[in-house]
Amino acid sequence: MRLLLARCLRSAVNALVAFGHLWVYVPPLPPSPTAQTLPSPPAPPGPQRLTGPAPGHPERLCPEVPLSETEMMLRRQLLGARGAELSGD
């Protein structure tokens, strides 16, 4: 009987400790002064500064420049009769 009570109490204490770890932040121990510090990770590959859209991206195209013949043909194919109206054909 005594052994059963001790096991139940030990399980209850372990459950309360686990519950406390979930709800109470326990900060980690400060590093010891003799511990070695890890080197900083290398910088990620790729450009380090943003340069905007790539050349030829629609956001870089000028609306003042007229469409080429190929672009007009593609516009008519995609938009049908409405494309012809918009392009002025």
PDB file with one MODEL, atoms N, CA, C and O in Angstrom:
MODEL        1
ATOM      1  N   MET A   1       0.820  -1.189   0.000  1.00  0.00           N
ATOM      2  CA  MET A   1       0.000   0.000   0.000  1.00  0.00           C
ATOM      3  C   MET A   1       0.871   1.263   0.000  1.00  0.00           C
ATOM      4  O   MET A   1       0.614   2.228  -0.719  1.00  0.00           O
ATOM      5  N   ARG A   2       1.897   1.211   0.826  1.00  0.00           N
ATOM      6  CA  ARG A   2       2.796   2.361   0.912  1.00  0.00           C
ATOM      7  C   ARG A   2       3.524   2.596  -0.406  1.00  0.00           C
ATOM      8  O   ARG A   2       3.725   3.738  -0.820  1.00  0.00           O
ATOM      9  N   LEU A   3       3.915   1.504  -1.062  1.00  0.00           N
ATOM     10  CA  LEU A   3       4.594   1.605  -2.345  1.00  0.00           C
ATOM     11  C   LEU A   3       3.670   2.203  -3.411  1.00  0.00           C
ATOM     12  O   LEU A   3       4.104   3.023  -4.220  1.00  0.00           O
ATOM     13  N   LEU A   4       2.409   1.796  -3.413  1.00  0.00           N
ATOM     14  CA  LEU A   4       1.441   2.335  -4.365  1.00  0.00           C
ATOM     15  C   LEU A   4       1.236   3.830  -4.142  1.00  0.00           C
ATOM     16  O   LEU A   4       1.170   4.591  -5.107  1.00  0.00           O
ATOM     17  N   LEU A   5       1.137   4.256  -2.907  1.00  0.00           N
ATOM     18  CA  LEU A   5       0.962   5.670  -2.590  1.00  0.00           C
ATOM     19  C   LEU A   5       2.190   6.480  -3.027  1.00  0.00           C
ATOM     20  O   LEU A   5       2.039   7.585  -3.548  1.00  0.00           O
ATOM     21  N   ALA A   6       3.382   5.956  -2.826  1.00  0.00           N
ATOM     22  CA  ALA A   6       4.607   6.643  -3.235  1.00  0.00           C
ATOM     23  C   ALA A   6       4.663   6.781  -4.761  1.00  0.00           C
ATOM     24  O   ALA A   6       5.049   7.839  -5.257  1.00  0.00           O
ATOM     25  N   ARG A   7       4.294   5.759  -5.505  1.00  0.00           N
ATOM     26  CA  ARG A   7       4.293   5.833  -6.964  1.00  0.00           C
ATOM     27  C   ARG A   7       3.272   6.852  -7.461  1.00  0.00           C
ATOM     28  O   ARG A   7       3.555   7.604  -8.393  1.00  0.00           O
ATOM     29  N   CYS A   8       2.093   6.885  -6.851  1.00  0.00           N
ATOM     30  CA  CYS A   8       1.059   7.843  -7.256  1.00  0.00           C
ATOM     31  C   CYS A   8       1.516   9.276  -6.981  1.00  0.00           C
ATOM     32  O   CYS A   8       1.330  10.158  -7.819  1.00  0.00           O
ATOM     33  N   LEU A   9       2.110   9.508  -5.817  1.00  0.00           N
ATOM     34  CA  LEU A   9       2.590  10.850  -5.484  1.00  0.00           C
ATOM     35  C   LEU A   9       3.721  11.275  -6.413  1.00  0.00           C
ATOM     36  O   LEU A   9       3.780  12.432  -6.829  1.00  0.00           O
ATOM     37  N   ARG A  10       4.619  10.349  -6.742  1.00  0.00           N
ATOM     38  CA  ARG A  10       5.709  10.668  -7.647  1.00  0.00           C
ATOM     39  C   ARG A  10       5.168  11.027  -9.033  1.00  0.00           C
ATOM     40  O   ARG A  10       5.661  11.963  -9.663  1.00  0.00           O
ATOM     41  N   SER A  11       4.176  10.305  -9.506  1.00  0.00           N
ATOM     42  CA  SER A  11       3.561  10.611 -10.799  1.00  0.00           C
ATOM     43  C   SER A  11       2.856  11.966 -10.766  1.00  0.00           C
ATOM     44  O   SER A  11       2.914  12.727 -11.731  1.00  0.00           O
ATOM     45  N   ALA A  12       2.185  12.262  -9.639  1.00  0.00           N
ATOM     46  CA  ALA A  12       1.496  13.550  -9.516  1.00  0.00           C
ATOM     47  C   ALA A  12       2.508  14.698  -9.518  1.00  0.00           C
ATOM     48  O   ALA A  12       2.273  15.724 -10.156  1.00  0.00           O
ATOM     49  N   VAL A  13       3.616  14.539  -8.821  1.00  0.00           N
ATOM     50  CA  VAL A  13       4.647  15.577  -8.789  1.00  0.00           C
ATOM     51  C   VAL A  13       5.240  15.769 -10.182  1.00  0.00           C
ATOM     52  O   VAL A  13       5.433  16.905 -10.616  1.00  0.00           O
ATOM     53  N   ASN A  14       5.530  14.683 -10.886  1.00  0.00           N
ATOM     54  CA  ASN A  14       6.068  14.794 -12.249  1.00  0.00           C
ATOM     55  C   ASN A  14       5.078  15.496 -13.171  1.00  0.00           C
ATOM     56  O   ASN A  14       5.480  16.287 -14.024  1.00  0.00           O
ATOM     57  N   ALA A  15       3.787  15.213 -13.009  1.00  0.00           N
ATOM     58  CA  ALA A  15       2.774  15.863 -13.840  1.00  0.00           C
ATOM     59  C   ALA A  15       2.707  17.354 -13.530  1.00  0.00           C
ATOM     60  O   ALA A  15       2.579  18.166 -14.447  1.00  0.00           O
ATOM     61  N   LEU A  16       2.791  17.727 -12.261  1.00  0.00           N
ATOM     62  CA  LEU A  16       2.767  19.146 -11.895  1.00  0.00           C
ATOM     63  C   LEU A  16       4.011  19.873 -12.398  1.00  0.00           C
ATOM     64  O   LEU A  16       3.922  21.027 -12.819  1.00  0.00           O
ATOM     65  N   VAL A  17       5.142  19.228 -12.362  1.00  0.00           N
ATOM     66  CA  VAL A  17       6.361  19.843 -12.876  1.00  0.00           C
ATOM     67  C   VAL A  17       6.243  20.068 -14.386  1.00  0.00           C
ATOM     68  O   VAL A  17       6.614  21.130 -14.886  1.00  0.00           O
ATOM     69  N   ALA A  18       5.733  19.083 -15.102  1.00  0.00           N
ATOM     70  CA  ALA A  18       5.553  19.231 -16.551  1.00  0.00           C
ATOM     71  C   ALA A  18       4.550  20.339 -16.849  1.00  0.00           C
ATOM     72  O   ALA A  18       4.765  21.135 -17.763  1.00  0.00           O
ATOM     73  N   PHE A  19       3.464  20.401 -16.093  1.00  0.00           N
ATOM     74  CA  PHE A  19       2.476  21.462 -16.276  1.00  0.00           C
ATOM     75  C   PHE A  19       3.093  22.827 -15.996  1.00  0.00           C
ATOM     76  O   PHE A  19       2.808  23.786 -16.714  1.00  0.00           O
ATOM     77  N   GLY A  20       3.909  22.932 -14.995  1.00  0.00           N
ATOM     78  CA  GLY A  20       4.570  24.189 -14.677  1.00  0.00           C
ATOM     79  C   GLY A  20       5.529  24.625 -15.766  1.00  0.00           C
ATOM     80  O   GLY A  20       5.651  25.819 -16.038  1.00  0.00           O
ATOM     81  N   HIS A  21       6.213  23.680 -16.393  1.00  0.00           N
ATOM     82  CA  HIS A  21       7.123  24.021 -17.491  1.00  0.00           C
ATOM     83  C   HIS A  21       6.361  24.563 -18.697  1.00  0.00           C
ATOM     84  O   HIS A  21       6.892  25.373 -19.457  1.00  0.00           O
ATOM     85  N   LEU A  22       5.125  24.120 -18.873  1.00  0.00           N
ATOM     86  CA  LEU A  22       4.325  24.620 -19.979  1.00  0.00           C
ATOM     87  C   LEU A  22       3.890  26.068 -19.758  1.00  0.00           C
ATOM     88  O   LEU A  22       3.823  26.841 -20.714  1.00  0.00           O
ATOM     89  N   TRP A  23       3.600  26.439 -18.535  1.00  0.00           N
ATOM     90  CA  TRP A  23       2.999  27.746 -18.256  1.00  0.00           C
ATOM     91  C   TRP A  23       3.950  28.758 -17.646  1.00  0.00           C
ATOM     92  O   TRP A  23       3.629  29.946 -17.606  1.00  0.00           O
ATOM     93  N   VAL A  24       5.089  28.334 -17.177  1.00  0.00           N
ATOM     94  CA  VAL A  24       6.043  29.253 -16.542  1.00  0.00           C
ATOM     95  C   VAL A  24       7.358  29.160 -17.309  1.00  0.00           C
ATOM     96  O   VAL A  24       7.916  28.074 -17.466  1.00  0.00           O
ATOM     97  N   TYR A  25       7.851  30.298 -17.785  1.00  0.00           N
ATOM     98  CA  TYR A  25       9.115  30.311 -18.523  1.00  0.00           C
ATOM     99  C   TYR A  25      10.267  30.204 -17.544  1.00  0.00           C
ATOM    100  O   TYR A  25      10.393  31.009 -16.621  1.00  0.00           O
ATOM    101  N   VAL A  26      11.087  29.225 -17.749  1.00  0.00           N
ATOM    102  CA  VAL A  26      12.288  29.049 -16.946  1.00  0.00           C
ATOM    103  C   VAL A  26      13.466  29.388 -17.855  1.00  0.00           C
ATOM    104  O   VAL A  26      13.774  28.630 -18.775  1.00  0.00           O
ATOM    105  N   PRO A  27      14.130  30.522 -17.607  1.00  0.00           N
ATOM    106  CA  PRO A  27      15.229  30.905 -18.504  1.00  0.00           C
ATOM    107  C   PRO A  27      16.383  29.910 -18.398  1.00  0.00           C
ATOM    108  O   PRO A  27      16.604  29.314 -17.344  1.00  0.00           O
ATOM    109  N   PRO A  28      17.109  29.738 -19.490  1.00  0.00           N
ATOM    110  CA  PRO A  28      18.252  28.826 -19.441  1.00  0.00           C
ATOM    111  C   PRO A  28      19.362  29.403 -18.572  1.00  0.00           C
ATOM    112  O   PRO A  28      19.420  30.609 -18.331  1.00  0.00           O
ATOM    113  N   LEU A  29      20.217  28.543 -18.121  1.00  0.00           N
ATOM    114  CA  LEU A  29      21.347  28.990 -17.310  1.00  0.00           C
ATOM    115  C   LEU A  29      22.295  29.831 -18.151  1.00  0.00           C
ATOM    116  O   LEU A  29      22.484  29.545 -19.333  1.00  0.00           O
ATOM    117  N   PRO A  30      22.893  30.857 -17.568  1.00  0.00           N
ATOM    118  CA  PRO A  30      23.855  31.654 -18.346  1.00  0.00           C
ATOM    119  C   PRO A  30      25.066  30.795 -18.678  1.00  0.00           C
ATOM    120  O   PRO A  30      25.439  29.915 -17.902  1.00  0.00           O
ATOM    121  N   PRO A  31      25.680  31.048 -19.832  1.00  0.00           N
ATOM    122  CA  PRO A  31      26.844  30.244 -20.202  1.00  0.00           C
ATOM    123  C   PRO A  31      27.998  30.496 -19.239  1.00  0.00           C
ATOM    124  O   PRO A  31      28.197  31.603 -18.740  1.00  0.00           O
ATOM    125  N   SER A  32      28.723  29.460 -19.006  1.00  0.00           N
ATOM    126  CA  SER A  32      29.868  29.611 -18.105  1.00  0.00           C
ATOM    127  C   SER A  32      30.966  30.395 -18.819  1.00  0.00           C
ATOM    128  O   SER A  32      31.070  30.321 -20.043  1.00  0.00           O
ATOM    129  N   PRO A  33      31.783  31.136 -18.087  1.00  0.00           N
ATOM    130  CA  PRO A  33      32.824  31.937 -18.734  1.00  0.00           C
ATOM    131  C   PRO A  33      33.869  31.105 -19.456  1.00  0.00           C
ATOM    132  O   PRO A  33      34.575  31.621 -20.323  1.00  0.00           O
ATOM    133  N   THR A  34      33.979  29.830 -19.117  1.00  0.00           N
ATOM    134  CA  THR A  34      34.981  28.991 -19.763  1.00  0.00           C
ATOM    135  C   THR A  34      34.432  28.297 -21.010  1.00  0.00           C
ATOM    136  O   THR A  34      35.187  27.659 -21.744  1.00  0.00           O
ATOM    137  N   ALA A  35      33.129  28.415 -21.256  1.00  0.00           N
ATOM    138  CA  ALA A  35      32.536  27.747 -22.419  1.00  0.00           C
ATOM    139  C   ALA A  35      32.959  28.447 -23.704  1.00  0.00           C
ATOM    140  O   ALA A  35      33.072  29.672 -23.744  1.00  0.00           O
ATOM    141  N   GLN A  36      33.193  27.664 -24.750  1.00  0.00           N
ATOM    142  CA  GLN A  36      33.571  28.225 -26.043  1.00  0.00           C
ATOM    143  C   GLN A  36      32.318  28.705 -26.764  1.00  0.00           C
ATOM    144  O   GLN A  36      31.267  28.068 -26.695  1.00  0.00           O
ATOM    145  N   THR A  37      32.439  29.825 -27.450  1.00  0.00           N
ATOM    146  CA  THR A  37      31.314  30.324 -28.229  1.00  0.00           C
ATOM    147  C   THR A  37      31.423  29.790 -29.653  1.00  0.00           C
ATOM    148  O   THR A  37      32.517  29.640 -30.197  1.00  0.00           O
ATOM    149  N   LEU A  38      30.268  29.507 -30.241  1.00  0.00           N
ATOM    150  CA  LEU A  38      30.242  29.006 -31.605  1.00  0.00           C
ATOM    151  C   LEU A  38      30.475  30.156 -32.584  1.00  0.00           C
ATOM    152  O   LEU A  38      30.063  31.283 -32.309  1.00  0.00           O
ATOM    153  N   PRO A  39      31.123  29.897 -33.714  1.00  0.00           N
ATOM    154  CA  PRO A  39      31.307  30.966 -34.709  1.00  0.00           C
ATOM    155  C   PRO A  39      29.961  31.338 -35.322  1.00  0.00           C
ATOM    156  O   PRO A  39      29.049  30.513 -35.384  1.00  0.00           O
ATOM    157  N   SER A  40      29.843  32.580 -35.772  1.00  0.00           N
ATOM    158  CA  SER A  40      28.593  33.027 -36.371  1.00  0.00           C
ATOM    159  C   SER A  40      28.385  32.319 -37.703  1.00  0.00           C
ATOM    160  O   SER A  40      29.351  32.018 -38.404  1.00  0.00           O
ATOM    161  N   PRO A  41      27.116  32.048 -38.060  1.00  0.00           N
ATOM    162  CA  PRO A  41      26.863  31.343 -39.315  1.00  0.00           C
ATOM    163  C   PRO A  41      27.204  32.229 -40.510  1.00  0.00           C
ATOM    164  O   PRO A  41      27.141  33.454 -40.404  1.00  0.00           O
ATOM    165  N   PRO A  42      27.564  31.631 -41.644  1.00  0.00           N
ATOM    166  CA  PRO A  42      27.902  32.437 -42.821  1.00  0.00           C
ATOM    167  C   PRO A  42      26.653  33.126 -43.375  1.00  0.00           C
ATOM    168  O   PRO A  42      25.531  32.686 -43.126  1.00  0.00           O
ATOM    169  N   ALA A  43      26.853  34.191 -44.116  1.00  0.00           N
ATOM    170  CA  ALA A  43      25.743  34.929 -44.720  1.00  0.00           C
ATOM    171  C   ALA A  43      25.077  34.053 -45.776  1.00  0.00           C
ATOM    172  O   ALA A  43      25.753  33.273 -46.447  1.00  0.00           O
ATOM    173  N   PRO A  44      23.759  34.171 -45.931  1.00  0.00           N
ATOM    174  CA  PRO A  44      23.079  33.352 -46.936  1.00  0.00           C
ATOM    175  C   PRO A  44      23.514  33.748 -48.341  1.00  0.00           C
ATOM    176  O   PRO A  44      23.831  34.911 -48.591  1.00  0.00           O
ATOM    177  N   PRO A  45      23.529  32.774 -49.266  1.00  0.00           N
ATOM    178  CA  PRO A  45      23.942  33.103 -50.633  1.00  0.00           C
ATOM    179  C   PRO A  45      22.892  33.962 -51.324  1.00  0.00           C
ATOM    180  O   PRO A  45      21.724  33.971 -50.935  1.00  0.00           O
ATOM    181  N   GLY A  46      23.321  34.677 -52.346  1.00  0.00           N
ATOM    182  CA  GLY A  46      22.394  35.486 -53.117  1.00  0.00           C
ATOM    183  C   GLY A  46      22.668  36.968 -52.938  1.00  0.00           C
ATOM    184  O   GLY A  46      23.575  37.359 -52.203  1.00  0.00           O
ATOM    185  N   PRO A  47      21.875  37.792 -53.618  1.00  0.00           N
ATOM    186  CA  PRO A  47      22.098  39.235 -53.530  1.00  0.00           C
ATOM    187  C   PRO A  47      21.795  39.747 -52.126  1.00  0.00           C
ATOM    188  O   PRO A  47      20.896  39.243 -51.452  1.00  0.00           O
ATOM    189  N   GLN A  48      22.529  40.721 -51.704  1.00  0.00           N
ATOM    190  CA  GLN A  48      22.366  41.266 -50.367  1.00  0.00           C
ATOM    191  C   GLN A  48      21.446  42.477 -50.337  1.00  0.00           C
ATOM    192  O   GLN A  48      21.047  42.924 -49.262  1.00  0.00           O
ATOM    193  N   ARG A  49      21.107  43.009 -51.495  1.00  0.00           N
ATOM    194  CA  ARG A  49      20.206  44.157 -51.508  1.00  0.00           C
ATOM    195  C   ARG A  49      19.178  43.938 -52.602  1.00  0.00           C
ATOM    196  O   ARG A  49      19.475  43.332 -53.632  1.00  0.00           O
ATOM    197  N   LEU A  50      17.966  44.433 -52.378  1.00  0.00           N
ATOM    198  CA  LEU A  50      16.896  44.264 -53.352  1.00  0.00           C
ATOM    199  C   LEU A  50      17.093  45.231 -54.508  1.00  0.00           C
ATOM    200  O   LEU A  50      17.428  46.399 -54.307  1.00  0.00           O
ATOM    201  N   THR A  51      16.881  44.732 -55.721  1.00  0.00           N
ATOM    202  CA  THR A  51      17.101  45.562 -56.899  1.00  0.00           C
ATOM    203  C   THR A  51      15.834  45.777 -57.703  1.00  0.00           C
ATOM    204  O   THR A  51      15.894  46.429 -58.745  1.00  0.00           O
ATOM    205  N   GLY A  52      14.695  45.264 -57.276  1.00  0.00           N
ATOM    206  CA  GLY A  52      13.457  45.443 -58.008  1.00  0.00           C
ATOM    207  C   GLY A  52      13.211  44.303 -58.976  1.00  0.00           C
ATOM    208  O   GLY A  52      13.927  43.301 -58.957  1.00  0.00           O
ATOM    209  N   PRO A  53      12.192  44.452 -59.830  1.00  0.00           N
ATOM    210  CA  PRO A  53      11.870  43.380 -60.777  1.00  0.00           C
ATOM    211  C   PRO A  53      12.978  43.154 -61.802  1.00  0.00           C
ATOM    212  O   PRO A  53      13.776  44.048 -62.084  1.00  0.00           O
ATOM    213  N   ALA A  54      13.007  41.969 -62.338  1.00  0.00           N
ATOM    214  CA  ALA A  54      14.005  41.606 -63.349  1.00  0.00           C
ATOM    215  C   ALA A  54      13.726  42.339 -64.658  1.00  0.00           C
ATOM    216  O   ALA A  54      12.599  42.781 -64.883  1.00  0.00           O
ATOM    217  N   PRO A  55      14.733  42.478 -65.529  1.00  0.00           N
ATOM    218  CA  PRO A  55      14.501  43.117 -66.825  1.00  0.00           C
ATOM    219  C   PRO A  55      13.425  42.368 -67.609  1.00  0.00           C
ATOM    220  O   PRO A  55      13.406  41.138 -67.632  1.00  0.00           O
ATOM    221  N   GLY A  56      12.526  43.126 -68.253  1.00  0.00           N
ATOM    222  CA  GLY A  56      11.444  42.532 -69.022  1.00  0.00           C
ATOM    223  C   GLY A  56      10.211  42.208 -68.206  1.00  0.00           C
ATOM    224  O   GLY A  56       9.190  41.807 -68.765  1.00  0.00           O
ATOM    225  N   HIS A  57      10.285  42.374 -66.892  1.00  0.00           N
ATOM    226  CA  HIS A  57       9.122  42.140 -66.039  1.00  0.00           C
ATOM    227  C   HIS A  57       8.071  43.205 -66.353  1.00  0.00           C
ATOM    228  O   HIS A  57       8.437  44.352 -66.611  1.00  0.00           O
ATOM    229  N   PRO A  58       6.777  42.866 -66.340  1.00  0.00           N
ATOM    230  CA  PRO A  58       5.747  43.847 -66.699  1.00  0.00           C
ATOM    231  C   PRO A  58       5.799  45.135 -65.884  1.00  0.00           C
ATOM    232  O   PRO A  58       5.384  46.184 -66.377  1.00  0.00           O
ATOM    233  N   GLU A  59       6.289  45.085 -64.671  1.00  0.00           N
ATOM    234  CA  GLU A  59       6.358  46.305 -63.875  1.00  0.00           C
ATOM    235  C   GLU A  59       7.465  47.244 -64.359  1.00  0.00           C
ATOM    236  O   GLU A  59       7.485  48.416 -63.984  1.00  0.00           O
ATOM    237  N   ARG A  60       8.381  46.744 -65.185  1.00  0.00           N
ATOM    238  CA  ARG A  60       9.449  47.587 -65.725  1.00  0.00           C
ATOM    239  C   ARG A  60       9.107  48.153 -67.100  1.00  0.00           C
ATOM    240  O   ARG A  60       9.780  49.072 -67.565  1.00  0.00           O
ATOM    241  N   LEU A  61       8.077  47.626 -67.760  1.00  0.00           N
ATOM    242  CA  LEU A  61       7.735  48.075 -69.099  1.00  0.00           C
ATOM    243  C   LEU A  61       7.055  49.436 -69.044  1.00  0.00           C
ATOM    244  O   LEU A  61       6.324  49.730 -68.098  1.00  0.00           O
ATOM    245  N   CYS A  62       7.290  50.259 -70.044  1.00  0.00           N
ATOM    246  CA  CYS A  62       6.716  51.604 -70.104  1.00  0.00           C
ATOM    247  C   CYS A  62       5.410  51.574 -70.889  1.00  0.00           C
ATOM    248  O   CYS A  62       5.375  51.031 -71.993  1.00  0.00           O
ATOM    249  N   PRO A  63       4.336  52.143 -70.348  1.00  0.00           N
ATOM    250  CA  PRO A  63       3.080  52.160 -71.105  1.00  0.00           C
ATOM    251  C   PRO A  63       3.140  53.087 -72.318  1.00  0.00           C
ATOM    252  O   PRO A  63       2.309  52.962 -73.218  1.00  0.00           O
ATOM    253  N   GLU A  64       4.099  54.015 -72.368  1.00  0.00           N
ATOM    254  CA  GLU A  64       4.202  54.947 -73.496  1.00  0.00           C
ATOM    255  C   GLU A  64       4.754  54.281 -74.750  1.00  0.00           C
ATOM    256  O   GLU A  64       4.516  54.765 -75.857  1.00  0.00           O
ATOM    257  N   VAL A  65       5.479  53.191 -74.601  1.00  0.00           N
ATOM    258  CA  VAL A  65       6.091  52.507 -75.746  1.00  0.00           C
ATOM    259  C   VAL A  65       5.007  51.664 -76.420  1.00  0.00           C
ATOM    260  O   VAL A  65       4.365  50.855 -75.749  1.00  0.00           O
ATOM    261  N   PRO A  66       4.784  51.831 -77.731  1.00  0.00           N
ATOM    262  CA  PRO A  66       3.750  51.042 -78.405  1.00  0.00           C
ATOM    263  C   PRO A  66       4.141  49.570 -78.494  1.00  0.00           C
ATOM    264  O   PRO A  66       5.323  49.224 -78.480  1.00  0.00           O
ATOM    265  N   LEU A  67       3.127  48.710 -78.587  1.00  0.00           N
ATOM    266  CA  LEU A  67       3.366  47.275 -78.688  1.00  0.00           C
ATOM    267  C   LEU A  67       3.930  46.939 -80.061  1.00  0.00           C
ATOM    268  O   LEU A  67       3.623  47.602 -81.052  1.00  0.00           O
ATOM    269  N   SER A  68       4.755  45.908 -80.105  1.00  0.00           N
ATOM    270  CA  SER A  68       5.296  45.447 -81.397  1.00  0.00           C
ATOM    271  C   SER A  68       4.205  44.670 -82.131  1.00  0.00           C
ATOM    272  O   SER A  68       3.142  44.405 -81.569  1.00  0.00           O
ATOM    273  N   GLU A  69       4.469  44.307 -83.387  1.00  0.00           N
ATOM    274  CA  GLU A  69       3.496  43.546 -84.180  1.00  0.00           C
ATOM    275  C   GLU A  69       3.182  42.204 -83.516  1.00  0.00           C
ATOM    276  O   GLU A  69       2.025  41.787 -83.469  1.00  0.00           O
ATOM    277  N   THR A  70       4.206  41.535 -83.007  1.00  0.00           N
ATOM    278  CA  THR A  70       4.003  40.246 -82.336  1.00  0.00           C
ATOM    279  C   THR A  70       3.158  40.422 -81.092  1.00  0.00           C
ATOM    280  O   THR A  70       2.264  39.617 -80.833  1.00  0.00           O
ATOM    281  N   GLU A  71       3.423  41.454 -80.322  1.00  0.00           N
ATOM    282  CA  GLU A  71       2.642  41.703 -79.113  1.00  0.00           C
ATOM    283  C   GLU A  71       1.192  42.038 -79.452  1.00  0.00           C
ATOM    284  O   GLU A  71       0.276  41.619 -78.743  1.00  0.00           O
ATOM    285  N   MET A  72       0.978  42.795 -80.539  1.00  0.00           N
ATOM    286  CA  MET A  72      -0.387  43.114 -80.965  1.00  0.00           C
ATOM    287  C   MET A  72      -1.126  41.842 -81.380  1.00  0.00           C
ATOM    288  O   MET A  72      -2.298  41.667 -81.044  1.00  0.00           O
ATOM    289  N   MET A  73      -0.442  40.949 -82.113  1.00  0.00           N
ATOM    290  CA  MET A  73      -1.062  39.699 -82.532  1.00  0.00           C
ATOM    291  C   MET A  73      -1.439  38.854 -81.319  1.00  0.00           C
ATOM    292  O   MET A  73      -2.535  38.294 -81.271  1.00  0.00           O
ATOM    293  N   LEU A  74      -0.541  38.759 -80.340  1.00  0.00           N
ATOM    294  CA  LEU A  74      -0.820  37.996 -79.130  1.00  0.00           C
ATOM    295  C   LEU A  74      -1.974  38.612 -78.348  1.00  0.00           C
ATOM    296  O   LEU A  74      -2.800  37.892 -77.786  1.00  0.00           O
ATOM    297  N   ARG A  75      -2.034  39.920 -78.311  1.00  0.00           N
ATOM    298  CA  ARG A  75      -3.130  40.599 -77.611  1.00  0.00           C
ATOM    299  C   ARG A  75      -4.460  40.289 -78.282  1.00  0.00           C
ATOM    300  O   ARG A  75      -5.452  40.038 -77.597  1.00  0.00           O
ATOM    301  N   ARG A  76      -4.496  40.303 -79.612  1.00  0.00           N
ATOM    302  CA  ARG A  76      -5.734  39.981 -80.330  1.00  0.00           C
ATOM    303  C   ARG A  76      -6.143  38.527 -80.090  1.00  0.00           C
ATOM    304  O   ARG A  76      -7.330  38.230 -79.961  1.00  0.00           O
ATOM    305  N   GLN A  77      -5.165  37.625 -80.032  1.00  0.00           N
ATOM    306  CA  GLN A  77      -5.478  36.217 -79.777  1.00  0.00           C
ATOM    307  C   GLN A  77      -6.032  36.017 -78.373  1.00  0.00           C
ATOM    308  O   GLN A  77      -6.978  35.254 -78.176  1.00  0.00           O
ATOM    309  N   LEU A  78      -5.454  36.693 -77.414  1.00  0.00           N
ATOM    310  CA  LEU A  78      -5.885  36.516 -76.028  1.00  0.00           C
ATOM    311  C   LEU A  78      -7.216  37.187 -75.728  1.00  0.00           C
ATOM    312  O   LEU A  78      -8.055  36.629 -75.021  1.00  0.00           O
ATOM    313  N   LEU A  79      -7.406  38.381 -76.265  1.00  0.00           N
ATOM    314  CA  LEU A  79      -8.606  39.143 -75.937  1.00  0.00           C
ATOM    315  C   LEU A  79      -9.689  39.049 -76.999  1.00  0.00           C
ATOM    316  O   LEU A  79     -10.798  39.533 -76.772  1.00  0.00           O
ATOM    317  N   GLY A  80      -9.414  38.448 -78.142  1.00  0.00           N
ATOM    318  CA  GLY A  80     -10.413  38.313 -79.197  1.00  0.00           C
ATOM    319  C   GLY A  80     -10.764  39.662 -79.793  1.00  0.00           C
ATOM    320  O   GLY A  80      -9.887  40.500 -80.003  1.00  0.00           O
ATOM    321  N   ALA A  81     -12.057  39.879 -80.069  1.00  0.00           N
ATOM    322  CA  ALA A  81     -12.517  41.128 -80.690  1.00  0.00           C
ATOM    323  C   ALA A  81     -12.263  42.305 -79.758  1.00  0.00           C
ATOM    324  O   ALA A  81     -11.978  43.413 -80.213  1.00  0.00           O
ATOM    325  N   ARG A  82     -12.364  42.068 -78.473  1.00  0.00           N
ATOM    326  CA  ARG A  82     -12.121  43.148 -77.517  1.00  0.00           C
ATOM    327  C   ARG A  82     -10.688  43.649 -77.619  1.00  0.00           C
ATOM    328  O   ARG A  82     -10.445  44.845 -77.457  1.00  0.00           O
ATOM    329  N   GLY A  83      -9.720  42.747 -77.887  1.00  0.00           N
ATOM    330  CA  GLY A  83      -8.331  43.142 -78.050  1.00  0.00           C
ATOM    331  C   GLY A  83      -8.129  44.035 -79.252  1.00  0.00           C
ATOM    332  O   GLY A  83      -7.324  44.966 -79.211  1.00  0.00           O
ATOM    333  N   ALA A  84      -8.862  43.757 -80.336  1.00  0.00           N
ATOM    334  CA  ALA A  84      -8.753  44.587 -81.531  1.00  0.00           C
ATOM    335  C   ALA A  84      -9.293  45.983 -81.256  1.00  0.00           C
ATOM    336  O   ALA A  84      -8.736  46.974 -81.727  1.00  0.00           O
ATOM    337  N   GLU A  85     -10.391  46.059 -80.486  1.00  0.00           N
ATOM    338  CA  GLU A  85     -10.964  47.373 -80.145  1.00  0.00           C
ATOM    339  C   GLU A  85      -9.987  48.185 -79.306  1.00  0.00           C
ATOM    340  O   GLU A  85      -9.813  49.383 -79.528  1.00  0.00           O
ATOM    341  N   LEU A  86      -9.347  47.522 -78.334  1.00  0.00           N
ATOM    342  CA  LEU A  86      -8.433  48.233 -77.429  1.00  0.00           C
ATOM    343  C   LEU A  86      -7.174  48.691 -78.140  1.00  0.00           C
ATOM    344  O   LEU A  86      -6.610  49.731 -77.799  1.00  0.00           O
ATOM    345  N   SER A  87      -6.729  47.923 -79.127  1.00  0.00           N
ATOM    346  CA  SER A  87      -5.476  48.276 -79.795  1.00  0.00           C
ATOM    347  C   SER A  87      -5.673  49.303 -80.895  1.00  0.00           C
ATOM    348  O   SER A  87      -4.690  49.840 -81.404  1.00  0.00           O
ATOM    349  N   GLY A  88      -6.918  49.597 -81.282  1.00  0.00           N
ATOM    350  CA  GLY A  88      -7.165  50.592 -82.309  1.00  0.00           C
ATOM    351  C   GLY A  88      -7.117  50.023 -83.702  1.00  0.00           C
ATOM    352  O   GLY A  88      -7.033  50.789 -84.662  1.00  0.00           O
ATOM    353  N   ASP A  89      -7.167  48.686 -83.865  1.00  0.00           N
ATOM    354  CA  ASP A  89      -7.150  48.091 -85.217  1.00  0.00           C
ATOM    355  C   ASP A  89      -8.497  48.177 -85.866  1.00  0.00           C
ATOM    356  O   ASP A  89      -8.666  47.728 -87.000  1.00  0.00           O
TER     357      ASP A  89
ENDMDL
END
